[in-house]
Amino acid sequence: MPDVTIFTDGAARGNPNGPGGYGAIVRYTDAGGKVYEREYSAGFAVTTNNRMELMAAIVALENLKVACNVTLYSDSKYLVDAYNEGWVWYWREHGYRNKQGDTVKNAELWKRLLEQTDRHEVVFEWVKGHNGHPENERCDELATSAADGEKLYTDDGGDLRDPELYVEKPKTVPGLGDGSADGENGNSLLTAYKPGTMSREELFSMIEALRARIDAEMEILEQMEEEYYSGEE
């Protein structure tokens, strides 16, 4: 079977009630050393980070025309640990219920993904997100650009095989620039900006400060998700 490398990432603005997107890179090197690479991405109007992480892997694997040996790199513990810790096999064997008897979140997407891991030989590898990994950074760019794009689909909570286009793109990201009061932890960096009132250097500094705050909050969110979903075992 051909050897293929896949890199994936998912993103959601205002998770779990904002727009989101996925990004994936599929890379194959033929016997002559020629590298073939393709990128995939799409955005959804209202979704979650974890659903986009799953979609990135699903779409990448589904676009492989023949069975392959795949190494898939993701910064999602939710995705990688589900396989490496064996949770997915327990879920499928028990009707997609966890050990507490509760229906597993995103069961329809897990079913769709397992169709592909049955078809291919897949090894899941975790990489730290927002840490300078070139392909992970590119997948993050694809995912966030899709989330911020004009063409968004509707996430109906199902397996998303044939999603419908969302009619109207959300105008605000909940909790980030929606005009609400922010105090210590809210939108001061955004609401403070008024066109024409600051230099390019001041604007750049504000943007960098906002990015740093978002990165810090994403680290906390990933830790919270890891702790929460470990209970799905």
N, CA, C and O of each residue as an XYZ file, in Angstrom:
932
protein
N       0.842     -1.201      0.000
C       0.000      0.000      0.000
C       0.878      1.251      0.000
O       1.945      1.247      0.613
N       0.450      2.322     -0.676
C       1.216      3.574     -0.677
C       1.311      4.163      0.725
O       0.404      4.023      1.545
N       2.443      4.829      0.975
C       2.632      5.531      2.246
C       2.218      6.988      2.073
O       2.686      7.670      1.162
N       1.341      7.458      2.951
C       0.807      8.810      2.865
C       0.929      9.481      4.228
O       0.734      8.846      5.264
N       1.252     10.765      4.213
C       1.296     11.548      5.442
C       0.194     12.595      5.402
O       0.015     13.290      4.402
N      -0.543     12.696      6.505
C      -1.638     13.654      6.601
C      -1.433     14.541      7.825
O      -1.038     14.070      8.892
N      -1.706     15.820      7.653
C      -1.677     16.780      8.758
C      -3.062     17.416      8.836
O      -3.632     17.781      7.808
N      -3.607     17.552     10.045
C      -4.963     18.094     10.175
C      -5.059     19.071     11.340
O      -4.252     19.059     12.269
N      -6.083     19.919     11.248
C      -6.394     20.816     12.363
C      -7.835     21.287     12.226
O      -8.378     21.361     11.124
N      -8.442     21.602     13.362
C      -9.782     22.162     13.389
C      -9.788     23.414     14.235
O      -8.956     23.574     15.128
N     -10.723     24.301     13.956
C     -10.805     25.563     14.695
C     -12.256     25.963     14.851
O     -13.092     25.642     14.006
N     -12.554     26.664     15.929
C     -13.897     27.219     16.133
C     -13.767     28.546     16.847
O     -13.046     28.660     17.838
N     -14.459     29.536     16.349
C     -14.489     30.855     16.958
C     -15.614     30.898     17.982
O     -16.766     30.635     17.636
N     -15.309     31.219     19.220
C     -16.352     31.253     20.224
C     -16.871     29.873     20.554
O     -18.040     29.721     20.910
N     -16.009     28.843     20.441
C     -16.368     27.460     20.716
C     -17.188     27.356     22.003
O     -16.744     27.873     23.028
N     -18.385     26.703     22.005
C     -18.910     25.868     20.924
C     -20.036     26.516     20.119
O     -20.784     25.791     19.463
N     -20.192     27.805     20.133
C     -21.352     28.429     19.500
C     -20.999     29.388     18.376
O     -21.819     30.231     18.014
N     -19.829     29.285     17.827
C     -19.432     30.195     16.770
C     -19.065     29.451     15.502
O     -19.161     28.225     15.454
N     -18.648     30.170     14.478
C     -18.213     29.536     13.238
C     -16.926     28.756     13.442
O     -16.127     29.069     14.325
N     -16.738     27.746     12.622
C     -15.527     26.929     12.719
C     -15.107     26.435     11.361
O     -15.816     26.632     10.374
N     -13.959     25.795     11.305
C     -13.466     25.268     10.050
C     -12.440     24.188     10.272
O     -11.935     24.006     11.379
N     -12.138     23.474      9.212
C     -11.093     22.445      9.285
C     -10.082     22.672      8.172
O     -10.385     23.289      7.151
N      -8.884     22.165      8.386
C      -7.839     22.221      7.378
C      -7.042     20.935      7.386
O      -6.782     20.371      8.449
N      -6.650     20.466      6.209
C      -5.886     19.225      6.113
C      -4.911     19.299      4.944
O      -5.190     19.905      3.910
N      -3.772     18.671      5.140
C      -2.763     18.517      4.083
C      -2.537     17.029      3.881
O      -2.287     16.300      4.841
N      -2.623     16.576      2.637
C      -2.348     15.184      2.291
C      -1.104     15.166      1.411
O      -1.047     15.845      0.386
N      -0.112     14.384      1.821
C       1.182     14.381      1.117
C       1.593     12.952      0.759
O       1.548     12.047      1.592
N       1.991     12.776     -0.494
C       2.433     11.466     -0.977
C       3.694     11.638     -1.802
O       3.768     12.545     -2.631
N       4.683     10.788     -1.594
C       5.931     10.804     -2.365
C       6.014      9.518     -3.167
O       5.980      8.428     -2.594
N       6.123      9.630     -4.503
C       6.153      8.419     -5.326
C       7.544      7.786     -5.320
O       8.474      8.303     -4.701
N       7.665      6.672     -6.014
C       8.914      5.915     -6.016
C      10.075      6.708     -6.586
O      11.232      6.439     -6.265
N       9.773      7.674     -7.422
C      10.817      8.501     -8.014
C      11.187      9.708     -7.186
O      12.029     10.510     -7.588
N      10.564      9.842     -6.034
C      10.873     10.961     -5.149
C      10.055     12.217     -5.386
O      10.279     13.235     -4.730
N       9.092     12.158     -6.333
C       8.255     13.317     -6.590
C       7.175     13.428     -5.513
O       6.507     12.447     -5.187
N       7.013     14.623     -4.972
C       6.061     14.852     -3.887
C       4.755     15.414     -4.446
O       4.744     16.387     -5.199
N       3.661     14.773     -4.053
C       2.328     15.254     -4.411
C       1.642     15.726     -3.130
O       1.681     15.040     -2.109
N       1.026     16.881     -3.189
C       0.409     17.432     -1.978
C      -0.889     18.142     -2.345
O      -0.986     18.819     -3.369
N      -1.882     17.964     -1.477
C      -3.165     18.622     -1.690
C      -3.710     19.108     -0.352
O      -3.526     18.466      0.683
N      -4.381     20.249     -0.395
C      -4.966     20.826      0.812
C      -6.491     20.800      0.730
O      -7.075     20.926     -0.347
N      -7.124     20.631      1.903
C      -8.580     20.618      1.990
C      -9.015     21.516      3.141
O      -8.357     21.570      4.180
N     -10.125     22.219      2.949
C     -10.662     23.031      4.031
C     -12.111     23.382      3.731
O     -12.537     23.382      2.576
N     -12.865     23.681      4.793
C     -14.240     24.154      4.670
C     -14.641     24.767      6.005
O     -14.071     24.444      7.047
N     -15.631     25.659      5.960
C     -16.094     26.329      7.163
C     -17.547     26.024      7.462
O     -18.332     25.752      6.553
N     -17.908     26.070      8.747
C     -19.282     25.827      9.202
C     -19.719     26.989     10.075
O     -18.922     27.556     10.821
N     -21.003     27.339      9.973
C     -21.494     28.558     10.615
C     -21.502     28.465     12.132
O     -21.072     29.398     12.811
N     -21.985     27.350     12.673
C     -22.039     27.141     14.120
C     -21.608     25.713     14.395
O     -22.293     24.771     13.995
N     -20.487     25.541     15.069
C     -19.956     24.198     15.274
C     -19.036     24.203     16.487
O     -19.023     25.164     17.257
N     -18.268     23.133     16.658
C     -17.325     23.050     17.766
C     -15.936     22.700     17.246
O     -15.785     22.182     16.139
N     -14.946     22.984     18.042
C     -13.575     22.673     17.678
C     -13.396     21.170     17.448
O     -12.759     20.759     16.478
N     -13.961     20.353     18.346
C     -13.771     18.907     18.225
C     -14.412     18.343     16.966
O     -13.856     17.437     16.344
N     -15.564     18.859     16.584
C     -16.191     18.382     15.356
C     -15.344     18.737     14.135
O     -15.269     17.962     13.182
N     -14.717     19.890     14.164
C     -13.853     20.277     13.054
C     -12.557     19.458     13.031
O     -12.033     19.161     11.957
N     -12.045     19.096     14.197
C     -10.874     18.216     14.247
C     -11.200     16.876     13.590
O     -10.397     16.342     12.825
N     -12.374     16.340     13.891
C     -12.798     15.078     13.290
C     -12.998     15.221     11.785
O     -12.583     14.352     11.018
N     -13.627     16.311     11.362
C     -13.878     16.506      9.938
C     -12.591     16.617      9.137
O     -12.520     16.132      8.008
N     -11.589     17.242      9.702
C     -10.311     17.367      8.993
C      -9.747     15.991      8.674
O      -9.300     15.745      7.554
N      -9.767     15.095      9.655
C      -9.251     13.746      9.445
C     -10.135     12.967      8.477
O      -9.633     12.267      7.599
N     -11.451     13.089      8.638
C     -12.385     12.364      7.773
C     -12.183     12.743      6.306
O     -12.025     11.871      5.451
N     -12.187     14.027      6.023
C     -12.096     14.496      4.635
C     -10.768     14.086      4.007
O     -10.727     13.666      2.850
N      -9.685     14.206      4.768
C      -8.377     13.824      4.238
C      -8.340     12.342      3.876
O      -7.860     11.977      2.803
N      -8.839     11.499      4.754
C      -8.810     10.051      4.512
C      -9.766      9.652      3.394
O      -9.450      8.781      2.583
N     -10.928     10.285      3.351
C     -11.899      9.940      2.315
C     -11.398     10.291      0.918
O     -11.838      9.686     -0.060
N     -10.507     11.236      0.807
C     -10.001     11.638     -0.505
C      -8.837     10.785     -0.999
O      -8.294     11.046     -2.073
N      -8.448      9.773     -0.232
C      -7.469      8.802     -0.704
C      -8.199      7.764     -1.540
O      -9.095      7.086     -1.039
N      -7.831      7.633     -2.795
C      -8.577      6.799     -3.728
C      -8.356      5.311     -3.514
O      -9.216      4.502     -3.862
N      -7.209      4.938     -2.941
C      -6.912      3.530     -2.669
C      -6.511      3.393     -1.209
O      -6.202      4.384     -0.547
N      -6.518      2.164     -0.710
C      -6.101      1.915      0.667
C      -4.627      2.276      0.824
O      -3.807      1.952     -0.035
N      -4.294      2.952      1.934
C      -2.943      3.453      2.141
C      -2.466      3.187      3.561
O      -3.260      2.984      4.479
N      -1.143      3.195      3.716
C      -0.530      3.279      5.036
C      -0.417      4.758      5.374
O       0.303      5.496      4.702
N      -1.120      5.192      6.403
C      -1.227      6.612      6.696
C      -0.653      6.934      8.065
O      -0.938      6.256      9.052
N       0.159      7.978      8.106
C       0.540      8.590      9.380
C      -0.160      9.933      9.447
O       0.083     10.813      8.621
N      -1.035     10.086     10.440
C      -1.854     11.286     10.551
C      -1.435     12.080     11.776
O      -1.474     11.574     12.897
N      -1.031     13.335     11.557
C      -0.574     14.215     12.631
C      -1.675     15.219     12.975
O      -2.231     15.874     12.093
N      -1.981     15.330     14.265
C      -3.014     16.250     14.728
C      -2.608     16.807     16.082
O      -1.906     16.150     16.850
N      -3.064     18.047     16.373
C      -2.808     18.611     17.700
C      -3.999     18.388     18.636
O      -4.062     18.970     19.719
N      -4.940     17.543     18.212
C      -6.140     17.269     19.006
C      -5.957     16.009     19.845
O      -5.887     14.904     19.307
N      -5.880     16.177     21.156
C      -5.848     15.025     22.048
C      -7.159     14.246     21.950
O      -7.176     13.020     22.061
N      -8.240     14.965     21.743
C      -9.553     14.345     21.599
C      -9.535     13.298     20.491
O     -10.064     12.201     20.667
N      -8.934     13.626     19.358
C      -8.847     12.714     18.222
C      -7.794     11.637     18.443
O      -8.085     10.446     18.327
N      -6.587     12.047     18.756
C      -5.460     11.109     18.828
C      -5.624     10.113     19.974
O      -5.416      8.914     19.785
N      -5.990     10.592     21.146
C      -6.121      9.688     22.290
C      -7.257      8.694     22.116
O      -7.186      7.577     22.629
N      -8.306      9.089     21.395
C      -9.417      8.168     21.174
C      -8.946      6.884     20.500
O      -9.473      5.803     20.763
N      -7.948      7.012     19.628
C      -7.400      5.838     18.955
C      -6.271      5.196     19.752
O      -6.266      3.984     19.968
N      -5.335      5.995     20.178
C      -4.162      5.436     20.845
C      -4.471      4.844     22.209
O      -3.751      3.967     22.687
N      -5.544      5.323     22.842
C      -5.972      4.752     24.120
C      -7.056      3.686     23.946
O      -7.488      3.071     24.921
N      -7.486      3.473     22.724
C      -8.457      2.416     22.446
C      -9.904      2.756     22.734
O     -10.741      1.854     22.760
N     -10.233      4.015     22.952
C     -11.611      4.377     23.295
C     -12.570      4.069     22.143
O     -13.688      3.609     22.376
N     -12.139      4.321     20.902
C     -13.053      4.177     19.769
C     -13.550      2.747     19.611
O     -14.698      2.519     19.231
N     -12.694      1.804     19.901
C     -13.106      0.407     19.736
C     -14.126      0.036     20.807
O     -15.063     -0.713     20.531
N     -13.961      0.540     22.005
C     -14.939      0.311     23.060
C     -16.273      0.949     22.684
O     -17.328      0.336     22.848
N     -16.223      2.176     22.181
C     -17.447      2.871     21.808
C     -18.212      2.094     20.741
O     -19.421      1.901     20.866
N     -17.520      1.647     19.695
C     -18.206      0.951     18.608
C     -18.802     -0.363     19.103
O     -19.922     -0.721     18.738
N     -18.054     -1.072     19.927
C     -18.525     -2.353     20.448
C     -19.758     -2.195     21.334
O     -20.577     -3.108     21.436
N     -19.887     -1.028     21.975
C     -20.986     -0.804     22.913
C     -22.005      0.214     22.383
O     -22.636      0.942     23.150
N     -22.149      0.244     21.043
C     -23.182      1.100     20.456
C     -22.923      2.575     20.645
O     -23.856      3.364     20.789
N     -21.648      2.953     20.646
C     -21.214      4.345     20.803
C     -21.703      4.949     22.115
O     -22.173      6.085     22.181
N     -21.566      4.129     23.156
C     -21.791      4.591     24.525
C     -20.500      4.392     25.315
O     -19.765      3.429     25.098
N     -20.241      5.320     26.233
C     -19.034      5.216     27.040
C     -19.273      4.303     28.241
O     -20.336      3.694     28.356
N     -18.305      4.208     29.119
C     -18.409      3.291     30.246
C     -19.472      3.708     31.245
O     -19.914      2.907     32.069
N     -19.881      4.970     31.168
C     -20.954      5.447     32.032
C     -22.332      5.198     31.406
O     -23.357      5.492     32.022
N     -22.353      4.660     30.191
C     -23.611      4.376     29.515
C     -24.180      5.534     28.734
O     -25.281      5.436     28.192
N     -23.444      6.638     28.666
C     -23.912      7.814     27.945
C     -23.498      7.747     26.477
O     -22.436      7.219     26.146
N     -24.342      8.285     25.605
C     -23.995      8.340     24.190
C     -22.761      9.211     23.996
O     -22.680     10.317     24.530
N     -21.814      8.710     23.238
C     -20.574      9.436     22.987
C     -20.868     10.683     22.165
O     -21.644     10.632     21.211
N     -20.253     11.798     22.530
C     -20.415     13.017     21.746
C     -19.878     12.813     20.337
O     -18.850     12.165     20.138
N     -20.582     13.370     19.370
C     -20.165     13.329     17.964
C     -20.119     11.897     17.414
O     -19.271     11.568     16.585
N     -21.036     11.062     17.884
C     -21.031      9.655     17.498
C     -21.090      9.463     15.986
O     -20.396      8.599     15.451
N     -21.911     10.256     15.284
C     -22.043     10.084     13.838
C     -20.737     10.375     13.105
O     -20.427      9.730     12.103
N     -19.980     11.338     13.601
C     -18.684     11.627     12.976
C     -17.672     10.530     13.294
O     -16.861     10.176     12.438
N     -17.707      9.989     14.509
C     -16.815      8.876     14.833
C     -17.109      7.679     13.931
O     -16.183      7.019     13.460
N     -18.390      7.395     13.687
C     -18.749      6.289     12.804
C     -18.175      6.526     11.404
O     -17.621      5.616     10.787
N     -18.314      7.746     10.918
C     -17.813      8.072      9.581
C     -16.292      7.940      9.519
O     -15.742      7.465      8.525
N     -15.622      8.362     10.581
C     -14.169      8.261     10.602
C     -13.717      6.809     10.683
O     -12.725      6.435     10.057
N     -14.431      5.986     11.446
C     -14.057      4.576     11.562
C     -14.202      3.840     10.229
O     -13.490      2.865      9.988
N     -15.113      4.290      9.360
C     -15.194      3.705      8.022
C     -13.855      3.837      7.306
O     -13.455      2.949      6.553
N     -13.166      4.945      7.544
C     -11.887      5.193      6.885
C     -10.729      4.472      7.572
O      -9.822      3.987      6.895
N     -10.742      4.395      8.888
C      -9.669      3.671      9.562
C      -9.806      2.172      9.335
O      -8.829      1.437      9.481
N     -11.001      1.704      8.982
C     -11.161      0.310      8.558
C     -10.583      0.103      7.165
O     -10.081     -0.976      6.849
N     -10.655      1.130      6.338
C     -10.196      1.032      4.936
C      -8.687      1.183      4.820
O      -8.059      0.547      3.973
N      -8.105      2.024      5.668
C      -6.668      2.299      5.636
C      -5.986      1.772      6.895
O      -6.640      1.445      7.885
N      -4.670      1.696      6.836
C      -3.866      1.455      8.038
C      -3.410      2.824      8.529
O      -2.588      3.474      7.882
N      -3.937      3.264      9.663
C      -3.694      4.629     10.122
C      -2.997      4.629     11.478
O      -3.424      3.955     12.415
N      -1.921      5.396     11.559
C      -1.224      5.658     12.821
C      -1.442      7.118     13.159
O      -1.169      7.996     12.341
N      -1.935      7.382     14.366
C      -2.206      8.749     14.798
C      -1.057      9.259     15.659
O      -0.639      8.597     16.608
N      -0.553     10.439     15.320
C       0.538     11.065     16.066
C       0.098     12.450     16.537
O      -0.454     13.230     15.762
N       0.347     12.747     17.809
C      -0.017     14.056     18.348
C       1.150     15.017     18.206
O       2.301     14.653     18.446
N       0.840     16.261     17.811
C       1.829     17.341     17.790
C       1.268     18.502     18.596
O       0.055     18.711     18.629
N       2.129     19.242     19.232
C       1.685     20.392     20.022
C       1.266     21.523     19.097
O       2.019     21.917     18.206
N       0.073     22.041     19.309
C      -0.427     23.121     18.478
C       0.194     24.461     18.815
O       0.664     24.673     19.932
N       0.194     25.365     17.849
C       0.720     26.728     18.030
C       2.155     26.696     18.564
O       2.530     27.470     19.445
N       2.939     25.778     18.003
C       4.302     25.586     18.498
C       5.328     25.614     17.375
O       6.441     25.114     17.534
N       4.957     26.197     16.241
C       5.918     26.356     15.156
C       6.045     25.183     14.213
O       6.906     25.197     13.333
N       5.207     24.156     14.369
C       5.239     23.018     13.443
C       4.690     23.502     12.092
O       3.530     23.908     12.022
N       5.494     23.469     11.019
C       5.087     24.121      9.760
C       3.754     23.641      9.213
O       2.898     24.454      8.864
N       3.569     22.330      9.134
C       2.329     21.817      8.568
C       1.135     22.061      9.490
O       0.030     22.341      9.025
N       1.365     21.953     10.788
C       0.283     22.241     11.722
C      -0.135     23.699     11.642
O      -1.323     24.016     11.712
N       0.848     24.592     11.496
C       0.543     26.011     11.361
C      -0.236     26.279     10.071
O      -1.147     27.107     10.052
N       0.125     25.581      9.004
C      -0.586     25.758      7.739
C      -2.024     25.239      7.858
O      -2.952     25.872      7.355
N      -2.211     24.098      8.517
C      -3.555     23.568      8.707
C      -4.387     24.507      9.568
O      -5.581     24.681      9.324
N      -3.769     25.107     10.566
C      -4.474     26.084     11.400
C      -4.906     27.280     10.552
O      -6.011     27.798     10.709
N      -4.030     27.705      9.664
C      -4.359     28.823      8.772
C      -5.538     28.463      7.862
O      -6.444     29.272      7.660
N      -5.520     27.246      7.318
C      -6.619     26.793      6.472
C      -7.933     26.753      7.251
O      -8.975     27.188      6.761
N      -7.861     26.218      8.489
C      -9.066     26.066      9.304
C      -9.651     27.417      9.701
O     -10.857     27.636      9.586
N      -8.798     28.313     10.165
C      -9.301     29.614     10.613
C      -9.772     30.470      9.443
O     -10.745     31.214      9.569
N      -9.090     30.368      8.312
C      -9.531     31.117      7.125
C     -10.904     30.625      6.666
O     -11.755     31.416      6.261
N     -11.104     29.313      6.736
C     -12.404     28.759      6.358
C     -13.490     29.229      7.317
O     -14.594     29.572      6.896
N     -13.168     29.241      8.616
C     -14.140     29.698      9.622
C     -14.515     31.157      9.416
O     -15.653     31.551      9.673
N     -13.567     31.955      8.953
C     -13.790     33.384      8.758
C     -14.311     33.723      7.362
O     -14.577     34.885      7.055
N     -14.454     32.699      6.520
C     -14.822     32.940      5.135
C     -16.296     33.230      4.929
O     -17.098     33.127      5.858
N     -16.642     33.591      3.715
C     -18.019     33.909      3.350
C     -18.844     32.648      3.082
O     -20.056     32.645      3.298
N     -18.197     31.583      2.616
C     -18.918     30.351      2.293
C     -18.861     29.412      3.487
O     -17.835     28.788      3.756
N     -19.978     29.322      4.198
C     -20.068     28.471      5.374
C     -21.199     27.467      5.196
O     -22.198     27.738      4.529
N     -21.016     26.294      5.814
C     -22.028     25.248      5.770
C     -22.745     25.156      7.120
O     -22.298     25.718      8.120
N     -23.861     24.439      7.119
C     -24.635     24.232      8.337
C     -24.224     22.923      8.991
O     -24.238     21.873      8.348
N     -23.861     22.979     10.253
C     -23.559     21.776     11.029
C     -24.839     21.360     11.749
O     -25.248     21.998     12.719
N     -25.471     20.281     11.267
C     -26.733     19.823     11.840
C     -26.537     18.822     12.966
O     -27.507     18.263     13.478
N     -25.273     18.591     13.360
C     -25.003     17.656     14.429
C     -24.874     16.211     13.982
O     -24.621     15.328     14.802
N     -25.046     15.958     12.677
C     -24.960     14.609     12.143
C     -23.572     14.281     11.621
O     -22.565     14.753     12.149
N     -23.534     13.453     10.559
C     -22.228     13.024     10.044
C     -21.653     13.980      9.004
O     -20.518     13.800      8.564
N     -22.422     14.998      8.601
C     -21.958     16.074      7.714
C     -21.486     15.567      6.349
O     -20.570     16.138      5.757
N     -22.106     14.503      5.853
C     -21.702     13.998      4.538
C     -22.097     14.961      3.420
O     -21.327     15.159      2.480
N     -23.260     15.550      3.505
C     -23.731     16.483      2.477
C     -24.296     17.723      3.150
O     -25.509     17.935      3.128
N     -23.456     18.532      3.739
C     -23.957     19.712      4.465
C     -24.545     20.746      3.524
O     -24.099     20.901      2.387
N     -25.549     21.447      4.014
C     -26.160     22.516      3.240
C     -25.440     23.825      3.509
O     -24.902     24.044      4.595
N     -25.437     24.691      2.504
C     -24.839     26.005      2.687
C     -25.640     26.811      3.706
O     -26.871     26.791      3.711
N     -24.919     27.512      4.559
C     -25.568     28.382      5.533
C     -25.985     29.666      4.832
O     -25.208     30.238      4.068
N     -27.191     30.114      5.084
C     -27.744     31.252      4.342
C     -27.061     32.553      4.713
O     -26.700     33.333      3.832
N     -26.877     32.799      5.996
C     -26.322     34.078      6.424
C     -25.143     33.853      7.352
O     -25.265     33.148      8.354
N     -24.009     34.443      7.029
C     -22.817     34.317      7.859
C     -23.004     35.085      9.169
O     -23.455     36.230      9.145
N     -22.662     34.471     10.323
C     -22.772     35.202     11.591
C     -21.986     36.501     11.545
O     -20.882     36.551     11.002
N     -22.558     37.549     12.116
C     -21.918     38.860     12.068
C     -20.962     39.089     13.227
O     -20.104     39.968     13.148
N     -21.090     38.315     14.305
C     -20.205     38.481     15.448
C     -19.745     37.142     15.957
O     -20.393     36.119     15.734
N     -18.624     37.153     16.642
C     -18.127     35.975     17.336
C     -18.538     36.093     18.786
O     -18.085     37.022     19.455
N     -19.385     35.191     19.325
C     -19.821     35.314     20.716
C     -18.652     35.448     21.669
O     -17.714     34.652     21.643
N     -18.721     36.460     22.504
C     -17.685     36.648     23.521
C     -16.437     37.330     23.014
O     -15.499     37.535     23.785
N     -16.393     37.693     21.722
C     -15.192     38.327     21.188
C     -15.602     39.375     20.168
O     -15.827     39.063     18.999
N     -15.699     40.620     20.618
C     -16.047     41.678     19.695
C     -17.522     41.781     19.410
O     -17.914     42.284     18.357
N     -18.377     41.301     20.353
C     -19.799     41.365     20.106
C     -20.451     42.568     20.773
O     -21.678     42.665     20.820
N     -19.626     43.497     21.297
C     -20.144     44.701     21.889
C     -20.508     44.571     23.345
O     -20.971     45.542     23.944
N     -20.313     43.388     23.950
C     -20.654     43.212     25.350
C     -19.591     43.828     26.238
O     -18.457     44.044     25.810
N     -19.966     44.109     27.483
C     -19.000     44.653     28.432
C     -17.956     43.611     28.736
O     -18.254     42.416     28.759
N     -16.715     44.054     28.974
C     -15.686     43.054     29.117
C     -14.920     43.123     30.418
O     -14.377     42.092     30.816
N     -14.826     44.200     31.093
C     -14.067     44.272     32.337
C     -12.641     43.812     32.123
O     -11.964     44.265     31.201
N     -12.182     42.898     32.991
C     -10.801     42.444     32.931
C     -10.580     41.432     31.805
O      -9.484     41.364     31.248
N     -11.613     40.639     31.460
C     -11.383     39.487     30.609
C     -12.074     39.558     29.260
O     -12.134     38.542     28.567
N     -12.591     40.691     28.855
C     -13.403     40.721     27.656
C     -12.758     41.334     26.451
O     -11.652     40.954     26.067
N     -13.455     42.300     25.836
C     -13.116     42.738     24.492
C     -12.414     44.091     24.416
O     -12.482     44.759     23.384
N     -11.746     44.504     25.482
C     -11.198     45.855     25.502
C     -10.253     46.117     24.340
O     -10.218     47.227     23.809
N      -9.485     45.104     23.937
C      -8.552     45.304     22.829
C      -9.293     45.566     21.528
O      -8.772     46.250     20.647
N     -10.496     45.035     21.397
C     -11.257     45.253     20.172
C     -12.075     46.537     20.234
O     -12.060     47.336     19.298
N     -12.784     46.731     21.336
C     -13.663     47.898     21.426
C     -12.881     49.197     21.528
O     -13.423     50.270     21.265
N     -11.596     49.107     21.912
C     -10.780     50.314     22.018
C     -10.400     50.864     20.646
O     -10.028     52.031     20.524
N     -10.492     50.025     19.615
C     -10.053     50.447     18.293
C     -11.118     51.294     17.603
O     -12.286     50.912     17.527
N     -10.692     52.442     17.108
C     -11.524     53.309     16.294
C     -10.718     53.686     15.062
O      -9.609     54.205     15.192
N     -11.249     53.439     13.870
C     -10.503     53.737     12.647
C      -9.985     55.166     12.631
O     -10.705     56.110     12.954
N      -8.719     55.304     12.249
C      -8.118     56.613     12.089
C      -7.625     57.261     13.363
O      -7.180     58.408     13.336
N      -7.693     56.547     14.489
C      -7.298     57.156     15.761
C      -5.949     56.678     16.254
O      -5.494     57.113     17.312
N      -5.298     55.791     15.514
C      -4.004     55.299     15.979
C      -3.101     55.027     14.789
O      -3.557     54.867     13.657
N      -1.813     54.979     15.078
C      -0.823     54.721     14.030
C      -0.818     53.241     13.670
O      -1.391     52.412     14.378
N      -0.161     52.922     12.555
C      -0.025     51.527     12.146
C       0.703     50.718     13.209
O       0.366     49.562     13.465
N       1.734     51.357     13.842
C       2.495     50.654     14.876
C       1.619     50.333     16.082
O       1.709     49.243     16.646
N       0.764     51.289     16.481
C      -0.137     51.046     17.611
C      -1.152     49.954     17.279
O      -1.466     49.112     18.120
N      -1.657     49.977     16.052
C      -2.603     48.962     15.629
C      -1.949     47.589     15.621
O      -2.538     46.606     16.071
N      -0.713     47.530     15.102
C       0.005     46.259     15.075
C       0.216     45.725     16.482
O       0.042     44.529     16.717
N       0.589     46.587     17.425
C       0.783     46.166     18.811
C      -0.504     45.626     19.415
O      -0.485     44.640     20.151
N      -1.631     46.279     19.099
C      -2.923     45.816     19.603
C      -3.250     44.432     19.050
O      -3.729     43.562     19.777
N      -2.987     44.234     17.749
C      -3.263     42.941     17.127
C      -2.419     41.840     17.770
O      -2.920     40.755     18.065
N      -1.131     42.130     17.985
C      -0.254     41.135     18.585
C      -0.690     40.800     20.011
O      -0.632     39.639     20.418
N      -1.121     41.794     20.763
C      -1.593     41.553     22.128
C      -2.839     40.681     22.117
O      -2.985     39.791     22.955
N      -3.735     40.933     21.173
C      -4.952     40.144     21.068
C      -4.631     38.703     20.692
O      -5.213     37.770     21.244
N      -3.712     38.522     19.759
C      -3.315     37.169     19.372
C      -2.712     36.410     20.550
O      -2.988     35.226     20.743
N      -1.891     37.096     21.331
C      -1.267     36.456     22.493
C      -2.320     36.014     23.493
O      -2.217     34.935     24.076
N      -3.356     36.866     23.695
C      -4.416     36.508     24.631
C      -5.206     35.312     24.125
O      -5.550     34.418     24.899
N      -5.494     35.293     22.829
C      -6.235     34.172     22.247
C      -5.440     32.881     22.381
O      -5.996     31.848     22.753
N      -4.122     32.929     22.077
C      -3.278     31.735     22.198
C      -3.259     31.207     23.623
O      -3.323     29.997     23.843
N      -3.172     32.120     24.597
C      -3.150     31.708     25.998
C      -4.467     31.045     26.381
O      -4.480     30.032     27.081
N      -5.583     31.623     25.916
C      -6.883     31.047     26.245
C      -7.104     29.717     25.536
O      -7.775     28.836     26.074
N      -6.548     29.559     24.339
C      -6.663     28.286     23.638
C      -5.913     27.185     24.364
O      -6.377     26.046     24.409
N      -4.748     27.511     24.938
C      -3.996     26.529     25.721
C      -4.832     26.047     26.899
O      -4.881     24.851     27.185
N      -5.490     26.982     27.582
C      -6.332     26.608     28.723
C      -7.491     25.746     28.257
O      -7.824     24.756     28.909
N      -8.117     26.106     27.131
C      -9.240     25.352     26.607
C      -8.831     23.932     26.255
O      -9.566     22.989     26.546
N      -7.661     23.763     25.629
C      -7.195     22.428     25.261
C      -6.968     21.563     26.492
O      -7.276     20.371     26.480
N      -6.421     22.165     27.571
C      -6.235     21.418     28.807
C      -7.572     20.997     29.401
O      -7.718     19.872     29.878
N      -8.561     21.917     29.371
C      -9.881     21.603     29.896
C     -10.542     20.483     29.095
O     -11.152     19.576     29.662
N     -10.412     20.558     27.755
C     -11.000     19.523     26.917
C     -10.347     18.165     27.176
O     -11.036     17.148     27.239
N      -9.017     18.146     27.326
C      -8.317     16.894     27.578
C      -8.814     16.254     28.865
O      -9.055     15.048     28.908
N      -8.968     17.062     29.921
C      -9.455     16.535     31.195
C     -10.889     16.038     31.073
O     -11.235     14.979     31.596
N     -11.735     16.825     30.366
C     -13.142     16.449     30.242
C     -13.318     15.156     29.465
O     -14.035     14.256     29.903
N     -12.658     15.059     28.298
C     -12.901     13.919     27.431
C     -12.171     12.659     27.880
O     -12.455     11.576     27.369
N     -11.244     12.772     28.817
C     -10.654     11.560     29.380
C     -11.720     10.734     30.085
O     -11.546      9.532     30.285
N     -12.813     11.367     30.459
C     -13.919     10.660     31.093
C     -14.747      9.860     30.140
O     -15.630      9.114     30.565
N     -14.484      9.993     28.821
C     -15.217      9.208     27.821
C     -14.717      7.777     27.748
O     -15.324      6.942     27.077
N     -13.592      7.478     28.447
C     -13.035      6.131     28.340
C     -14.064      5.082     28.748
O     -13.772      3.887     28.721
